[in-house]
């Protein structure tokens, strides 16, 4: 459990969580991520890992509810709706494990922006 919540660490952890979801090709980078430095290493299946937390945005906290926005690209072999639901469920479970019981439940939205 995270006692003092570091948004950057939380964002990185949620990015790793969605990469483990079956059917997720990769998180969809935002323009700011595209203009920044490229990741330095590749993970399983050539997925980028490292400093970038592209595709995951965490807002809120500080006594109020958390808002997590996930943008991802799905594999064509999987149904887009199933991938989005699985990603949302994985993020919600990970947040429940990381955040204390006194923290209000997070609002999680998942958008699938494409498929490969």
C-alpha positions in Angstrom: 0.0 0.0 0.0 1.2 3.5 -0.8 1.1 5.8 2.3 2.0 9.1 0.7 0.9 8.9 -2.9 3.3 10.0 -5.6 1.3 10.6 -8.8 4.3 9.8 -11.0 4.9 6.5 -9.3 1.2 5.7 -9.4 1.0 6.6 -13.1 4.0 4.3 -13.9 2.4 1.5 -11.9 -0.9 1.8 -13.7 1.0 1.9 -17.0 2.7 -1.4 -16.1 -0.7 -2.8 -15.1 -2.4 -2.1 -18.4 0.5 -3.6 -20.3 -0.2 -6.9 -18.6 -3.8 -7.0 -19.9 -4.4 -9.5 -22.7 -5.3 -7.7 -25.9 -3.5 -4.4 -25.1 -0.9 -3.6 -27.8 0.5 -0.5 -26.0 -0.6 2.7 -24.3 -1.5 5.4 -26.7 0.9 8.3 -26.3 -0.3 11.9 -26.0 1.2 14.7 -28.0 3.3 15.7 -25.0 4.7 12.2 -24.8 5.5 12.1 -28.5 7.5 15.4 -28.2 9.5 14.1 -25.2 12.3 11.7 -25.0 11.8 8.2 -26.4 11.8 5.2 -24.0 15.2 3.6 -23.6 14.3 0.0 -23.4 11.8 -2.5 -24.7 9.7 -4.8 -22.7 7.9 -8.0 -23.5 6.8 -8.2 -27.1 8.6 -5.0 -28.0 6.4 -2.9 -25.8 8.1 0.3 -24.7 9.0 0.7 -21.0 11.0 3.3 -19.1 10.4 6.9 -18.3 7.2 7.3 -20.4 3.8 6.8 -18.9 2.1 7.5 -22.2 -1.6 6.7 -22.3 -2.2 7.0 -18.6 -3.2 10.3 -16.9 -3.9 10.5 -13.1 -5.6 13.5 -11.5 -7.2 14.2 -8.2 -6.4 12.7 -4.9 -5.5 14.9 -1.9 -8.5 13.7 0.0 -10.8 13.8 -3.0 -11.6 11.1 -5.6 -8.9 10.0 -8.1 -9.6 10.3 -11.8 -7.6 8.0 -14.1 -7.8 8.3 -17.9 -6.3 5.4 -19.9 -5.8 5.6 -23.7 -4.6 2.4 -25.4 -4.3 0.6 -28.7 -5.7 -2.9 -28.8 -4.7 -6.0 -30.8 -7.1 -6.7 -33.7 -7.4 -10.4 -32.6 -9.3 -9.3 -29.5 -12.7 -7.6 -29.2 -12.2 -4.0 -28.4 -14.9 -3.9 -25.8 -13.5 -6.8 -23.9 -10.0 -5.2 -23.9 -11.4 -1.9 -22.6 -13.4 -3.7 -19.8 -10.4 -5.8 -18.8 -8.1 -2.8 -18.7 -10.6 -0.9 -16.6 -11.0 -3.8 -14.2 -7.2 -4.3 -13.9 -6.7 -0.6 -13.1 -9.5 -0.6 -10.5 -8.1 -3.6 -8.8 -4.5 -2.2 -8.8 -5.8 1.1 -7.4 -7.7 -0.8 -4.6 -4.5 -2.6 -3.7 -2.3 0.5 -3.7 -4.6 3.1 -2.1 -5.7 3.0 1.5 -9.3 2.1 2.4 -9.9 5.7 3.4 -9.3 7.0 -0.1 -12.5 7.5 -2.1 -13.0 5.1 -5.0 -11.4 6.2 -8.3 -13.2 7.2 -11.5 -11.5 5.2 -14.3 -12.1 5.7 -18.0 -10.6 3.7 -20.8 -10.5 4.7 -24.4 -9.3 2.4 -27.1 -8.0 4.7 -29.8 -7.0 2.1 -32.4 -6.0 -1.4 -33.2 -3.1 -3.2 -34.8 
